[in-house]
Amino acid sequence: MNTILLFLGPYEIIGLVLVVILLFGGKKIPELARGLGKGIREFNSARATIEGEIKEGIRDAERKDAGAKGDK
């Protein structure tokens, strides 16, 4: 998200905020922000789970490889 903001100047950001307010209205914005936050939390949780499974798989493979080398 930070890289997107690098390409936008202050006037563009203000314009985007105004468009969002006009499209969704002031009452819907907190609801949209909550939904966005929930989605980001779920994404990060899934990413952490997958990352943990990959690391566990790598450790298991290294243990099997080390055990196979020790048997020779």
PDB file of N, CA, C and O in Angstrom, chain B, residues numbered from 101:
ATOM      1  N   MET B 101       0.826  -1.182   0.000  1.00  0.00           N
ATOM      2  CA  MET B 101       0.000   0.000   0.000  1.00  0.00           C
ATOM      3  C   MET B 101       0.871   1.246   0.000  1.00  0.00           C
ATOM      4  O   MET B 101       0.502   2.254  -0.603  1.00  0.00           O
ATOM      5  N   ASN B 102       1.995   1.197   0.649  1.00  0.00           N
ATOM      6  CA  ASN B 102       2.874   2.357   0.691  1.00  0.00           C
ATOM      7  C   ASN B 102       3.388   2.713  -0.696  1.00  0.00           C
ATOM      8  O   ASN B 102       3.597   3.890  -0.992  1.00  0.00           O
ATOM      9  N   THR B 103       3.595   1.720  -1.550  1.00  0.00           N
ATOM     10  CA  THR B 103       4.095   2.015  -2.882  1.00  0.00           C
ATOM     11  C   THR B 103       3.045   2.744  -3.712  1.00  0.00           C
ATOM     12  O   THR B 103       3.391   3.570  -4.557  1.00  0.00           O
ATOM     13  N   ILE B 104       1.780   2.453  -3.485  1.00  0.00           N
ATOM     14  CA  ILE B 104       0.712   3.157  -4.200  1.00  0.00           C
ATOM     15  C   ILE B 104       0.713   4.628  -3.798  1.00  0.00           C
ATOM     16  O   ILE B 104       0.572   5.506  -4.649  1.00  0.00           O
ATOM     17  N   LEU B 105       0.869   4.895  -2.529  1.00  0.00           N
ATOM     18  CA  LEU B 105       0.842   6.269  -2.046  1.00  0.00           C
ATOM     19  C   LEU B 105       2.034   7.076  -2.552  1.00  0.00           C
ATOM     20  O   LEU B 105       1.964   8.303  -2.615  1.00  0.00           O
ATOM     21  N   LEU B 106       3.116   6.412  -2.909  1.00  0.00           N
ATOM     22  CA  LEU B 106       4.271   7.117  -3.443  1.00  0.00           C
ATOM     23  C   LEU B 106       3.955   7.768  -4.788  1.00  0.00           C
ATOM     24  O   LEU B 106       4.513   8.814  -5.119  1.00  0.00           O
ATOM     25  N   PHE B 107       3.073   7.160  -5.551  1.00  0.00           N
ATOM     26  CA  PHE B 107       2.748   7.655  -6.877  1.00  0.00           C
ATOM     27  C   PHE B 107       1.615   8.679  -6.854  1.00  0.00           C
ATOM     28  O   PHE B 107       1.338   9.313  -7.872  1.00  0.00           O
ATOM     29  N   LEU B 108       0.961   8.846  -5.711  1.00  0.00           N
ATOM     30  CA  LEU B 108      -0.144   9.791  -5.600  1.00  0.00           C
ATOM     31  C   LEU B 108       0.295  11.017  -4.823  1.00  0.00           C
ATOM     32  O   LEU B 108       0.931  10.914  -3.774  1.00  0.00           O
ATOM     33  N   GLY B 109      -0.051  12.156  -5.345  1.00  0.00           N
ATOM     34  CA  GLY B 109       0.236  13.390  -4.633  1.00  0.00           C
ATOM     35  C   GLY B 109      -0.892  13.706  -3.655  1.00  0.00           C
ATOM     36  O   GLY B 109      -1.886  12.982  -3.597  1.00  0.00           O
ATOM     37  N   PRO B 110      -0.742  14.764  -2.901  1.00  0.00           N
ATOM     38  CA  PRO B 110      -1.756  15.105  -1.898  1.00  0.00           C
ATOM     39  C   PRO B 110      -3.117  15.413  -2.516  1.00  0.00           C
ATOM     40  O   PRO B 110      -4.147  15.081  -1.930  1.00  0.00           O
ATOM     41  N   TYR B 111      -3.138  16.046  -3.695  1.00  0.00           N
ATOM     42  CA  TYR B 111      -4.416  16.367  -4.332  1.00  0.00           C
ATOM     43  C   TYR B 111      -5.129  15.113  -4.818  1.00  0.00           C
ATOM     44  O   TYR B 111      -6.356  15.030  -4.747  1.00  0.00           O
ATOM     45  N   GLU B 112      -4.382  14.152  -5.305  1.00  0.00           N
ATOM     46  CA  GLU B 112      -4.997  12.900  -5.750  1.00  0.00           C
ATOM     47  C   GLU B 112      -5.583  12.133  -4.574  1.00  0.00           C
ATOM     48  O   GLU B 112      -6.668  11.562  -4.683  1.00  0.00           O
ATOM     49  N   ILE B 113      -4.870  12.117  -3.449  1.00  0.00           N
ATOM     50  CA  ILE B 113      -5.369  11.418  -2.262  1.00  0.00           C
ATOM     51  C   ILE B 113      -6.645  12.093  -1.765  1.00  0.00           C
ATOM     52  O   ILE B 113      -7.613  11.412  -1.427  1.00  0.00           O
ATOM     53  N   ILE B 114      -6.655  13.419  -1.718  1.00  0.00           N
ATOM     54  CA  ILE B 114      -7.858  14.142  -1.290  1.00  0.00           C
ATOM     55  C   ILE B 114      -9.015  13.847  -2.248  1.00  0.00           C
ATOM     56  O   ILE B 114     -10.151  13.649  -1.817  1.00  0.00           O
ATOM     57  N   GLY B 115      -8.720  13.821  -3.533  1.00  0.00           N
ATOM     58  CA  GLY B 115      -9.749  13.493  -4.527  1.00  0.00           C
ATOM     59  C   GLY B 115     -10.308  12.099  -4.336  1.00  0.00           C
ATOM     60  O   GLY B 115     -11.519  11.898  -4.426  1.00  0.00           O
ATOM     61  N   LEU B 116      -9.448  11.141  -4.076  1.00  0.00           N
ATOM     62  CA  LEU B 116      -9.915   9.771  -3.838  1.00  0.00           C
ATOM     63  C   LEU B 116     -10.795   9.690  -2.605  1.00  0.00           C
ATOM     64  O   LEU B 116     -11.822   9.013  -2.621  1.00  0.00           O
ATOM     65  N   VAL B 117     -10.405  10.373  -1.534  1.00  0.00           N
ATOM     66  CA  VAL B 117     -11.208  10.379  -0.308  1.00  0.00           C
ATOM     67  C   VAL B 117     -12.581  10.978  -0.578  1.00  0.00           C
ATOM     68  O   VAL B 117     -13.589  10.450  -0.109  1.00  0.00           O
ATOM     69  N   LEU B 118     -12.630  12.059  -1.318  1.00  0.00           N
ATOM     70  CA  LEU B 118     -13.912  12.689  -1.640  1.00  0.00           C
ATOM     71  C   LEU B 118     -14.791  11.767  -2.490  1.00  0.00           C
ATOM     72  O   LEU B 118     -16.001  11.694  -2.276  1.00  0.00           O
ATOM     73  N   VAL B 119     -14.192  11.071  -3.443  1.00  0.00           N
ATOM     74  CA  VAL B 119     -14.954  10.138  -4.279  1.00  0.00           C
ATOM     75  C   VAL B 119     -15.524   9.006  -3.427  1.00  0.00           C
ATOM     76  O   VAL B 119     -16.678   8.616  -3.601  1.00  0.00           O
ATOM     77  N   VAL B 120     -14.724   8.484  -2.515  1.00  0.00           N
ATOM     78  CA  VAL B 120     -15.202   7.412  -1.632  1.00  0.00           C
ATOM     79  C   VAL B 120     -16.365   7.906  -0.787  1.00  0.00           C
ATOM     80  O   VAL B 120     -17.361   7.199  -0.633  1.00  0.00           O
ATOM     81  N   ILE B 121     -16.250   9.105  -0.241  1.00  0.00           N
ATOM     82  CA  ILE B 121     -17.331   9.656   0.583  1.00  0.00           C
ATOM     83  C   ILE B 121     -18.599   9.850  -0.254  1.00  0.00           C
ATOM     84  O   ILE B 121     -19.699   9.555   0.214  1.00  0.00           O
ATOM     85  N   LEU B 122     -18.453  10.337  -1.472  1.00  0.00           N
ATOM     86  CA  LEU B 122     -19.612  10.538  -2.338  1.00  0.00           C
ATOM     87  C   LEU B 122     -20.259   9.213  -2.743  1.00  0.00           C
ATOM     88  O   LEU B 122     -21.484   9.108  -2.795  1.00  0.00           O
ATOM     89  N   LEU B 123     -19.443   8.215  -3.025  1.00  0.00           N
ATOM     90  CA  LEU B 123     -19.988   6.928  -3.469  1.00  0.00           C
ATOM     91  C   LEU B 123     -20.666   6.151  -2.340  1.00  0.00           C
ATOM     92  O   LEU B 123     -21.741   5.583  -2.532  1.00  0.00           O
ATOM     93  N   PHE B 124     -20.041   6.128  -1.174  1.00  0.00           N
ATOM     94  CA  PHE B 124     -20.527   5.264  -0.109  1.00  0.00           C
ATOM     95  C   PHE B 124     -21.252   6.016   0.989  1.00  0.00           C
ATOM     96  O   PHE B 124     -22.000   5.403   1.750  1.00  0.00           O
ATOM     97  N   GLY B 125     -21.064   7.295   1.098  1.00  0.00           N
ATOM     98  CA  GLY B 125     -21.710   8.062   2.162  1.00  0.00           C
ATOM     99  C   GLY B 125     -20.940   7.912   3.466  1.00  0.00           C
ATOM    100  O   GLY B 125     -20.206   6.943   3.662  1.00  0.00           O
ATOM    101  N   GLY B 126     -21.115   8.871   4.340  1.00  0.00           N
ATOM    102  CA  GLY B 126     -20.381   8.891   5.600  1.00  0.00           C
ATOM    103  C   GLY B 126     -20.727   7.747   6.529  1.00  0.00           C
ATOM    104  O   GLY B 126     -19.888   7.316   7.321  1.00  0.00           O
ATOM    105  N   LYS B 127     -21.963   7.241   6.443  1.00  0.00           N
ATOM    106  CA  LYS B 127     -22.396   6.184   7.368  1.00  0.00           C
ATOM    107  C   LYS B 127     -21.828   4.814   6.995  1.00  0.00           C
ATOM    108  O   LYS B 127     -21.660   3.958   7.863  1.00  0.00           O
ATOM    109  N   LYS B 128     -21.536   4.605   5.729  1.00  0.00           N
ATOM    110  CA  LYS B 128     -21.043   3.298   5.272  1.00  0.00           C
ATOM    111  C   LYS B 128     -19.531   3.145   5.422  1.00  0.00           C
ATOM    112  O   LYS B 128     -19.031   2.021   5.437  1.00  0.00           O
ATOM    113  N   ILE B 129     -18.806   4.228   5.530  1.00  0.00           N
ATOM    114  CA  ILE B 129     -17.347   4.157   5.555  1.00  0.00           C
ATOM    115  C   ILE B 129     -16.825   3.359   6.750  1.00  0.00           C
ATOM    116  O   ILE B 129     -15.933   2.532   6.563  1.00  0.00           O
ATOM    117  N   PRO B 130     -17.345   3.567   7.991  1.00  0.00           N
ATOM    118  CA  PRO B 130     -16.850   2.730   9.104  1.00  0.00           C
ATOM    119  C   PRO B 130     -17.118   1.242   8.886  1.00  0.00           C
ATOM    120  O   PRO B 130     -16.299   0.394   9.239  1.00  0.00           O
ATOM    121  N   GLU B 131     -18.274   0.937   8.300  1.00  0.00           N
ATOM    122  CA  GLU B 131     -18.600  -0.460   8.009  1.00  0.00           C
ATOM    123  C   GLU B 131     -17.629  -1.041   6.977  1.00  0.00           C
ATOM    124  O   GLU B 131     -17.176  -2.177   7.115  1.00  0.00           O
ATOM    125  N   LEU B 132     -17.316  -0.261   5.953  1.00  0.00           N
ATOM    126  CA  LEU B 132     -16.352  -0.706   4.944  1.00  0.00           C
ATOM    127  C   LEU B 132     -14.967  -0.885   5.549  1.00  0.00           C
ATOM    128  O   LEU B 132     -14.260  -1.837   5.219  1.00  0.00           O
ATOM    129  N   ALA B 133     -14.578   0.033   6.438  1.00  0.00           N
ATOM    130  CA  ALA B 133     -13.261  -0.063   7.073  1.00  0.00           C
ATOM    131  C   ALA B 133     -13.181  -1.312   7.957  1.00  0.00           C
ATOM    132  O   ALA B 133     -12.154  -1.991   7.978  1.00  0.00           O
ATOM    133  N   ARG B 134     -14.258  -1.615   8.683  1.00  0.00           N
ATOM    134  CA  ARG B 134     -14.276  -2.838   9.506  1.00  0.00           C
ATOM    135  C   ARG B 134     -14.135  -4.077   8.632  1.00  0.00           C
ATOM    136  O   ARG B 134     -13.371  -4.987   8.952  1.00  0.00           O
ATOM    137  N   GLY B 135     -14.876  -4.107   7.526  1.00  0.00           N
ATOM    138  CA  GLY B 135     -14.790  -5.244   6.609  1.00  0.00           C
ATOM    139  C   GLY B 135     -13.397  -5.387   6.021  1.00  0.00           C
ATOM    140  O   GLY B 135     -12.879  -6.496   5.892  1.00  0.00           O
ATOM    141  N   LEU B 136     -12.794  -4.260   5.665  1.00  0.00           N
ATOM    142  CA  LEU B 136     -11.435  -4.291   5.131  1.00  0.00           C
ATOM    143  C   LEU B 136     -10.446  -4.792   6.179  1.00  0.00           C
ATOM    144  O   LEU B 136      -9.568  -5.600   5.874  1.00  0.00           O
ATOM    145  N   GLY B 137     -10.587  -4.314   7.409  1.00  0.00           N
ATOM    146  CA  GLY B 137      -9.709  -4.764   8.493  1.00  0.00           C
ATOM    147  C   GLY B 137      -9.852  -6.248   8.759  1.00  0.00           C
ATOM    148  O   GLY B 137      -8.863  -6.952   8.965  1.00  0.00           O
ATOM    149  N   LYS B 138     -11.097  -6.723   8.752  1.00  0.00           N
ATOM    150  CA  LYS B 138     -11.344  -8.155   8.970  1.00  0.00           C
ATOM    151  C   LYS B 138     -10.717  -8.984   7.845  1.00  0.00           C
ATOM    152  O   LYS B 138     -10.122 -10.033   8.095  1.00  0.00           O
ATOM    153  N   GLY B 139     -10.854  -8.510   6.621  1.00  0.00           N
ATOM    154  CA  GLY B 139     -10.265  -9.224   5.486  1.00  0.00           C
ATOM    155  C   GLY B 139      -8.750  -9.271   5.567  1.00  0.00           C
ATOM    156  O   GLY B 139      -8.138 -10.294   5.263  1.00  0.00           O
ATOM    157  N   ILE B 140      -8.146  -8.164   5.976  1.00  0.00           N
ATOM    158  CA  ILE B 140      -6.688  -8.127   6.110  1.00  0.00           C
ATOM    159  C   ILE B 140      -6.226  -9.072   7.215  1.00  0.00           C
ATOM    160  O   ILE B 140      -5.225  -9.770   7.055  1.00  0.00           O
ATOM    161  N   ARG B 141      -6.957  -9.097   8.347  1.00  0.00           N
ATOM    162  CA  ARG B 141      -6.597 -10.022   9.436  1.00  0.00           C
ATOM    163  C   ARG B 141      -6.700 -11.467   8.981  1.00  0.00           C
ATOM    164  O   ARG B 141      -5.818 -12.272   9.280  1.00  0.00           O
ATOM    165  N   GLU B 142      -7.764 -11.809   8.262  1.00  0.00           N
ATOM    166  CA  GLU B 142      -7.928 -13.181   7.777  1.00  0.00           C
ATOM    167  C   GLU B 142      -6.813 -13.544   6.786  1.00  0.00           C
ATOM    168  O   GLU B 142      -6.281 -14.654   6.827  1.00  0.00           O
ATOM    169  N   PHE B 143      -6.471 -12.622   5.915  1.00  0.00           N
ATOM    170  CA  PHE B 143      -5.397 -12.870   4.954  1.00  0.00           C
ATOM    171  C   PHE B 143      -4.077 -13.112   5.669  1.00  0.00           C
ATOM    172  O   PHE B 143      -3.353 -14.050   5.336  1.00  0.00           O
ATOM    173  N   ASN B 144      -3.756 -12.268   6.655  1.00  0.00           N
ATOM    174  CA  ASN B 144      -2.500 -12.424   7.394  1.00  0.00           C
ATOM    175  C   ASN B 144      -2.481 -13.725   8.179  1.00  0.00           C
ATOM    176  O   ASN B 144      -1.439 -14.370   8.289  1.00  0.00           O
ATOM    177  N   SER B 145      -3.629 -14.116   8.727  1.00  0.00           N
ATOM    178  CA  SER B 145      -3.706 -15.379   9.461  1.00  0.00           C
ATOM    179  C   SER B 145      -3.460 -16.561   8.519  1.00  0.00           C
ATOM    180  O   SER B 145      -2.712 -17.482   8.847  1.00  0.00           O
ATOM    181  N   ALA B 146      -4.096 -16.523   7.351  1.00  0.00           N
ATOM    182  CA  ALA B 146      -3.902 -17.605   6.383  1.00  0.00           C
ATOM    183  C   ALA B 146      -2.458 -17.637   5.897  1.00  0.00           C
ATOM    184  O   ALA B 146      -1.885 -18.713   5.723  1.00  0.00           O
ATOM    185  N   ARG B 147      -1.869 -16.468   5.677  1.00  0.00           N
ATOM    186  CA  ARG B 147      -0.474 -16.398   5.229  1.00  0.00           C
ATOM    187  C   ARG B 147       0.454 -16.986   6.276  1.00  0.00           C
ATOM    188  O   ARG B 147       1.385 -17.722   5.947  1.00  0.00           O
ATOM    189  N   ALA B 148       0.199 -16.660   7.548  1.00  0.00           N
ATOM    190  CA  ALA B 148       1.042 -17.183   8.631  1.00  0.00           C
ATOM    191  C   ALA B 148       0.893 -18.697   8.746  1.00  0.00           C
ATOM    192  O   ALA B 148       1.873 -19.400   8.990  1.00  0.00           O
ATOM    193  N   THR B 149      -0.319 -19.197   8.574  1.00  0.00           N
ATOM    194  CA  THR B 149      -0.546 -20.641   8.643  1.00  0.00           C
ATOM    195  C   THR B 149       0.198 -21.356   7.522  1.00  0.00           C
ATOM    196  O   THR B 149       0.873 -22.357   7.762  1.00  0.00           O
ATOM    197  N   ILE B 150       0.079 -20.854   6.318  1.00  0.00           N
ATOM    198  CA  ILE B 150       0.755 -21.472   5.178  1.00  0.00           C
ATOM    199  C   ILE B 150       2.269 -21.385   5.344  1.00  0.00           C
ATOM    200  O   ILE B 150       2.991 -22.340   5.055  1.00  0.00           O
ATOM    201  N   GLU B 151       2.740 -20.233   5.812  1.00  0.00           N
ATOM    202  CA  GLU B 151       4.179 -20.063   6.034  1.00  0.00           C
ATOM    203  C   GLU B 151       4.689 -21.071   7.066  1.00  0.00           C
ATOM    204  O   GLU B 151       5.760 -21.651   6.890  1.00  0.00           O
ATOM    205  N   GLY B 152       3.925 -21.280   8.142  1.00  0.00           N
ATOM    206  CA  GLY B 152       4.309 -22.245   9.163  1.00  0.00           C
ATOM    207  C   GLY B 152       4.345 -23.668   8.619  1.00  0.00           C
ATOM    208  O   GLY B 152       5.248 -24.440   8.943  1.00  0.00           O
ATOM    209  N   GLU B 153       3.353 -24.016   7.784  1.00  0.00           N
ATOM    210  CA  GLU B 153       3.327 -25.353   7.197  1.00  0.00           C
ATOM    211  C   GLU B 153       4.516 -25.573   6.263  1.00  0.00           C
ATOM    212  O   GLU B 153       5.094 -26.660   6.237  1.00  0.00           O
ATOM    213  N   ILE B 154       4.876 -24.554   5.506  1.00  0.00           N
ATOM    214  CA  ILE B 154       6.020 -24.678   4.595  1.00  0.00           C
ATOM    215  C   ILE B 154       7.306 -24.862   5.392  1.00  0.00           C
ATOM    216  O   ILE B 154       8.125 -25.724   5.071  1.00  0.00           O
ATOM    217  N   LYS B 155       7.481 -24.048   6.436  1.00  0.00           N
ATOM    218  CA  LYS B 155       8.683 -24.176   7.260  1.00  0.00           C
ATOM    219  C   LYS B 155       8.750 -25.546   7.932  1.00  0.00           C
ATOM    220  O   LYS B 155       9.823 -26.141   8.032  1.00  0.00           O
ATOM    221  N   GLU B 156       7.593 -26.045   8.394  1.00  0.00           N
ATOM    222  CA  GLU B 156       7.559 -27.370   9.016  1.00  0.00           C
ATOM    223  C   GLU B 156       7.920 -28.449   7.996  1.00  0.00           C
ATOM    224  O   GLU B 156       8.628 -29.401   8.324  1.00  0.00           O
ATOM    225  N   GLY B 157       7.440 -28.305   6.774  1.00  0.00           N
ATOM    226  CA  GLY B 157       7.776 -29.258   5.719  1.00  0.00           C
ATOM    227  C   GLY B 157       9.263 -29.233   5.398  1.00  0.00           C
ATOM    228  O   GLY B 157       9.864 -30.281   5.159  1.00  0.00           O
ATOM    229  N   ILE B 158       9.851 -28.064   5.390  1.00  0.00           N
ATOM    230  CA  ILE B 158      11.293 -27.952   5.134  1.00  0.00           C
ATOM    231  C   ILE B 158      12.084 -28.612   6.246  1.00  0.00           C
ATOM    232  O   ILE B 158      13.057 -29.322   5.988  1.00  0.00           O
ATOM    233  N   ARG B 159      11.661 -28.376   7.507  1.00  0.00           N
ATOM    234  CA  ARG B 159      12.363 -29.015   8.640  1.00  0.00           C
ATOM    235  C   ARG B 159      12.247 -30.523   8.572  1.00  0.00           C
ATOM    236  O   ARG B 159      13.223 -31.227   8.829  1.00  0.00           O
ATOM    237  N   ASP B 160      11.063 -31.038   8.227  1.00  0.00           N
ATOM    238  CA  ASP B 160      10.890 -32.492   8.107  1.00  0.00           C
ATOM    239  C   ASP B 160      11.777 -33.056   7.006  1.00  0.00           C
ATOM    240  O   ASP B 160      12.392 -34.109   7.173  1.00  0.00           O
ATOM    241  N   ALA B 161      11.842 -32.350   5.881  1.00  0.00           N
ATOM    242  CA  ALA B 161      12.678 -32.821   4.771  1.00  0.00           C
ATOM    243  C   ALA B 161      14.151 -32.814   5.164  1.00  0.00           C
ATOM    244  O   ALA B 161      14.897 -33.724   4.803  1.00  0.00           O
ATOM    245  N   GLU B 162      14.567 -31.792   5.902  1.00  0.00           N
ATOM    246  CA  GLU B 162      15.967 -31.726   6.342  1.00  0.00           C
ATOM    247  C   GLU B 162      16.276 -32.850   7.324  1.00  0.00           C
ATOM    248  O   GLU B 162      17.362 -33.430   7.285  1.00  0.00           O
ATOM    249  N   ARG B 163      15.323 -33.161   8.209  1.00  0.00           N
ATOM    250  CA  ARG B 163      15.540 -34.270   9.157  1.00  0.00           C
ATOM    251  C   ARG B 163      15.655 -35.605   8.429  1.00  0.00           C
ATOM    252  O   ARG B 163      16.514 -36.425   8.753  1.00  0.00           O
ATOM    253  N   LYS B 164      14.780 -35.819   7.435  1.00  0.00           N
ATOM    254  CA  LYS B 164      14.831 -37.058   6.673  1.00  0.00           C
ATOM    255  C   LYS B 164      16.141 -37.155   5.896  1.00  0.00           C
ATOM    256  O   LYS B 164      16.748 -38.222   5.806  1.00  0.00           O
ATOM    257  N   ASP B 165      16.565 -36.023   5.337  1.00  0.00           N
ATOM    258  CA  ASP B 165      17.821 -35.994   4.563  1.00  0.00           C
ATOM    259  C   ASP B 165      19.006 -36.275   5.491  1.00  0.00           C
ATOM    260  O   ASP B 165      19.914 -37.026   5.133  1.00  0.00           O
ATOM    261  N   ALA B 166      18.996 -35.674   6.674  1.00  0.00           N
ATOM    262  CA  ALA B 166      20.083 -35.893   7.629  1.00  0.00           C
ATOM    263  C   ALA B 166      20.083 -37.348   8.124  1.00  0.00           C
ATOM    264  O   ALA B 166      21.144 -37.935   8.333  1.00  0.00           O
ATOM    265  N   GLY B 167      18.901 -37.916   8.308  1.00  0.00           N
ATOM    266  CA  GLY B 167      18.813 -39.313   8.732  1.00  0.00           C
ATOM    267  C   GLY B 167      19.282 -40.255   7.652  1.00  0.00           C
ATOM    268  O   GLY B 167      19.909 -41.271   7.956  1.00  0.00           O
ATOM    269  N   ALA B 168      19.000 -39.954   6.402  1.00  0.00           N
ATOM    270  CA  ALA B 168      19.426 -40.802   5.289  1.00  0.00           C
ATOM    271  C   ALA B 168      20.934 -40.738   5.109  1.00  0.00           C
ATOM    272  O   ALA B 168      21.557 -41.748   4.778  1.00  0.00           O
ATOM    273  N   LYS B 169      21.534 -39.570   5.321  1.00  0.00           N
ATOM    274  CA  LYS B 169      22.984 -39.442   5.197  1.00  0.00           C
ATOM    275  C   LYS B 169      23.689 -40.159   6.349  1.00  0.00           C
ATOM    276  O   LYS B 169      24.784 -40.695   6.176  1.00  0.00           O
ATOM    277  N   GLY B 170      23.061 -40.166   7.513  1.00  0.00           N
ATOM    278  CA  GLY B 170      23.666 -40.823   8.671  1.00  0.00           C
ATOM    279  C   GLY B 170      23.634 -42.330   8.569  1.00  0.00           C
ATOM    280  O   GLY B 170      24.454 -43.003   9.192  1.00  0.00           O
ATOM    281  N   ASP B 171      22.701 -42.885   7.793  1.00  0.00           N
ATOM    282  CA  ASP B 171      22.576 -44.332   7.645  1.00  0.00           C
ATOM    283  C   ASP B 171      23.614 -44.888   6.691  1.00  0.00           C
ATOM    284  O   ASP B 171      23.910 -46.082   6.733  1.00  0.00           O
ATOM    285  N   LYS B 172      24.175 -44.047   5.829  1.00  0.00           N
ATOM    286  CA  LYS B 172      25.116 -44.550   4.811  1.00  0.00           C
ATOM    287  C   LYS B 172      26.461 -44.784   5.359  1.00  0.00           C
ATOM    288  O   LYS B 172      27.360 -45.206   4.630  1.00  0.00           O
TER     289      LYS B 172
END
